[in-house]
């Protein structure tokens, strides 16, 4: 049987978490962590993929369940999971009918103390609770709400992929920083709604991610095999990245060379790359984005992207720029920090994507 990706989270190394991002925590034995994930494709059976990619000790779960279905998730026939440092583990198939867009509740009970060995920062994955009985915003008993998603890196389905499978690959703008928590307002969410059942849009954004060096990662090139090529049914790569590198002083040539290298790599593996222009950031509350020369560098990157003819380009920058000052986000699209689009801005980013780019995989004919 061929398993395809119904849900993807790009996980990072907690040891490299910058101070301005949600900080990882350590879990105690017997604690139960409840998390929610929204699957983008339905099926009659699923498998969970859990990660200890950055762990320094074995990660032990006494039990893993799909709580809303009362389904125990085993691995190699056992309810107890042990994942070695650096490893990932895929569950046995769970016979469970589920629909595209359905939210699944995943409970894991720790079998030992565990550092946050792999996690997705922010509250833009479905909310996570410890010892919480319901998702109402109220934390019950000894419960604690936290703003990260831990260990869950994929949900696989037995349903074959149809239409385009688009991996949106990038940094915090792709991840959805600045949009409303847990309301599916990230630009990949809006793009998924535009495409509907004709295809799948997977979010492989990591906040603080870079092309050229460490901030929070692995870097985009270092995780390309995991998050893009690891999605074997991927048909398209939608790449929006480079602002964090710009804030670290990278030149336009360095940024475009890195973007073009990823595009070539995707193409070599039969995945159609689509490049996105870098969005305005001179209104940012973060000084590194406003440093002298950065706007000229951003414009040079975007000019190089538009000038090349090898791959299609989505002009995200023009879509969300203030018409009176294109170095800044338009007020109605700004989340408030001057660099991350809010919900309306994320919708505008999705609207900038020409669905004819996916016509060969059947999308345009269904709209």
N, C-alpha and C positions, 0 to 999 in steps of 0.2 A: 504494500500500500504506500502511496505517496502522500506525505503530510505537508500541508502548506501553512503559512503564517497568518493567523487570524488576529494576532496582537503582537506588537513589538515595543520593547522599552530598551533604550540605549543606556546601559549602566556605566557608572564611573567608579573610580578608586576613591573611597572615603578618605584615605590618608592624604590626598591632595586637595581636600576641600578648602577653597579660599574663605577667609573670615566673613565675607559679605554674603555667603550662601548658607542655606540650612545645614547645620552641623550634624554629622552622623552620631549615632548613639550605640550603646552596648546593651544587648538583651540578656536577661537572666534565664536560667533553666526553668522550664515549665510555663514561661510566658507564652501567650498566644497572640499572634499578630494577625489582624484582619485587614485585608486589602481588597480593593475593587479594581477590576480591569474590564474595559469595554471591547468586546470582540467585533471585528469588522467583517467577518465572514462566518456564516453559520455552519452547521454540520450535525452529524449523528454521533460523533466521538471526538474527544480532544485529548491532548497531551500537554502537560505543563513542563516548561524548561526553567529550572532554577539555577542560580549562579553563585559560585564561590570564587569567582575569577580573581579577585584581589585579596582573598583571605590568606592569613598566615597560619591558620589551624583548620582542622576539619570542621565543617558546618553540619550540625546534626539537627534533624527534625524528628521528633517522636511521632508526629502525625501531620499530614497535609490533607485538607478537605476542600471540596467545593461546597461551602456551607449552605448556600441557598438551595442546593439540590440534595443535600445530605449524602454526598458522594465521597467516599474515601479514595484518595489518590495514592496509589502504590508505586513503588519503583522496584523492578525485578521481583515482583510478587510480595514485597515486604512493605509494611506501613511505615517503618523507620527508615529515614533517609540519612546517609552520611556522604557528604560531598568533599573530596580532598581539596587542599589548597590549590588554587589555580584552575579548578575544574568547574564544569557545568554538568547537570544531570537532567535527563529527560524521563518523565514518568511513563508508566505503562498506559495504554489507552484506557480512557474512562468513557464508558458507553453512556452518552448523555446528549439528548437533542437540544440544540441551542440555535438561536437566530442571529443573523447579522444585526449589530447594534445593541445586542443584549449585554447587560452588565453582569459579570460573574463575581461572586464573593469568595475569596480564597483565604482560608485560615491556615496558618502554620504554627505549630506548637514546638518550641525550642527544646532540644534534648540536652543542651549544654549552654553555657554562656557563649554568646556570639557577638563579635563586633559586626558592624554593618559592612559586610565583606564585599558588597556590590549594591549600589543603589542609584536611583534616579531622583535628583534633587527637585525641590519645588512642590507645589500643591496642584500641579497641572496633570498629574495622573489622578485616578480616582482616589479619594481620601483614604488614609490609613489610620487605624486605631489599634490600641492595645487594650485587651480586656473590655471591648465595647460590644454591646449586644445589638445595637441598631445604628443606622446611619442617619442621625437626625441633627447632628451638630452637638448634641448633649453627650458628654462622656460619663458613662455609668460606673459605679463602684470605684475600683482602683484604676479605671481606664485612663488612657492618655492619648490625645490626638497628636500626630506628628506629620510634618509636611514633606514626606518623602515616600518613595516606593522602594521596597527592599526585595532583592533576590529574584523577583519574577522578571525574566527577560523575554520570554515568548509564551504564547498560547498557540498550539498547533491544532489544526482541524483536519478531519478526514475528507473534507470537501475539496475538490480540485479548484484551482484558481481559474477565473475567467475574466476576460477583459484585461485592462492594464493593472499591474501591481507596481505602484509608484512609491519608492522609498524617498521621503523628504529628509535630506541629510544636511545638518547644520548645527547652529549654536542655540542660544537662548531664544532667539526670535522664532526659530522652528519649534523649539520645545514649548513655547507659549508664555514665557515670562511677560507680565503686563496684562494678560487676559484674566478674566474672572475664573477663580479656582473652581475646578470640578464641574464646569458648565460646558465643556467641549467647545471652547471659543478660540482655540489655536488655529492658525491658518491651515494646517493640514486637516483639521476637523471641518472647516468651511469648504475646503476643496473636496473632501469626501462627500459632503452634502450636495455639492454641485454635480459630482459624478454619479452619486446614488449607487444602486446595485450593479451598475455597469463595470465597476472596478474597485480597487482597494488602495487606500492611501495610508501608508505606515509612517509613523512619526519616529525618526531616529535623531532627534535633536538632543543635544547636551548643553546645558547652560555653562558658560565660561569656556566653551570648546574653541580650539584654535587649529589652524592649518599647519603652522610652522614651529610650534613649540608648546611647552606645558603651560597650562593654567588650570583647567579641570578637564580630565580626559579619561582615556587615551585621546591623542590628537585624531583629527579626521582621517589622515592617511593611515595611522596605526590601527584604527578600528574599522577601516573600510572592508576588510575581509570578513569581520564578524557581523557587521550590521547591514552591509549591502550585499556582498557576495554570499553571505550566510543565508540570505533570503533567496533561495534557489529559483523561485518563480518570478523574481523581480524582472520587470520589463523596462522600467524607467527610473532614472535617478534625477531628482530635482534638488539642485545644490545651491544653497544660500549660505555663504560663509565668508569671513575675512575681516569683519569689523573688529573683532578682538585682536587680531594680528595687527591691524592698523593702529589700534590703541597702544600696542607694544612697539611701535616704530618701524614696522615692516614697510618696505617699498612697494610701489604698485607692481613692479616686475616680479617681486617675490610672491606676492599674493596671486597674481594671474598665473604665474608658472605653476603654483600649487593647485589652483583650480583646474587648469588645463590638464595637468597630470592625472588628476582624479577622473576627469572626463574621458581621457584616453583609456584609462584602466577599465572604466565601466564599459566603454565601447568594445574593448578587447574581449570582454566576457559576455557580449551580446545584450548589454543593457544600454538603452538610449539615454545619453546624458542631456539634461536641460540646465542651463546656467541662469542664475538670478543675479541682477544688479544689486549692489550694496545700498542699503537704505540710509536716509539722512540721519545724522547724529550730532550736529553742531549745537542743538538745543539741550544736549545731554547734561544731567546733573553730575555726571562723572567726568572729572577734569581730563583724564587721559584721552577721551574721545575728542575733546575740544582742542587738543594741543596744536600748536602752530604747524601748518603744513598738512594736517590730516585731511582737510576737505579737498585740497588739491590732489592728494593721493587717492581718495575715494573716487573723485571724478575721473582720474586717469585709469583706475581699475575698470570703472563702468564703461569708459570709452573703448578700452581694449576688449571688453566682453562684447560690446555691440559691434565692434569692427570685425571680429573674427567671423568666419562663415562656416566653420566645421560643425557647429552645434547650435540649436535654437537657444534663444535668450528670452527670459521673462523679465520685463522691465519693472521690477518691484519698486525701484527708487522713484520713478516718475509717478507711480500710482499713489504713493503715500506722502509725497513731498508737498510742502506749503507752496502754493503757486507764487506767493509774494517773496519767498525766500527758500529756494530749493535745497538749501543746506540743512533745513530743519523739517521735522515731521509736521504735517498739517495738524492744527490744534484738535480737530475732531478725530484724528487717528492716533494721537499720542496717549500713551498710558499715564503720562505724568512725569516720566523720568527723561523724556527727550530722546530716547534711543529705542525703547521697546514699544511697538504698536500695541494699543489696547484692542478690545474686541472688535470695534469697528475697523480699526487698522488691519487686523488680521483678516477680516472678511474682505477688505480691499486687496490685500495681497493675494488671496485665493481667487478673487475676481480677475486679477491681472493674468492668470494662467489661461492661455488659449486652449480650449479642450480639443481643438483640431490637432494638437500635438499628439493626442492619443488615438486619432482616428483609425490608425492601422490595427488597433486592438479592440475596436468595436464601440468606443464610447460615443463618438459623434452621431452614429446611426441611431442611438437609443434616446437622444435628447430632443 
